[in-house]
């Protein structure tokens, strides 16, 4: 992972957990070749009985310099779907959503 290629390391994304794409507003430029385009490669999805983990790399489209490793985790805990994201470029976030038609915690404010 390369701190020189991003504007902010692991920005707080609150509850926005994405399993694809890139947070381009946080991308500065490739520190190796100064290009400003990236692509995602090496996407891998691992599923176990209780969890799904998606990982991939953000790399420079020009020189393939690795900018960040992206990890997205999904699991069900009781009556809630739990999402987590960790990425130098896209940031850190976590979210919980009820699997019930009406959230037992009440309306989200």
Beta strands, then each sheet from edge to edge (+ up, - down):
strand 1: 38-47
strand 2: 51-60
strand 3: 66-77
strand 4: 80-87
strand 5: 91-98
sheet 1: 1+ 2- 3+ 4- 5+
end
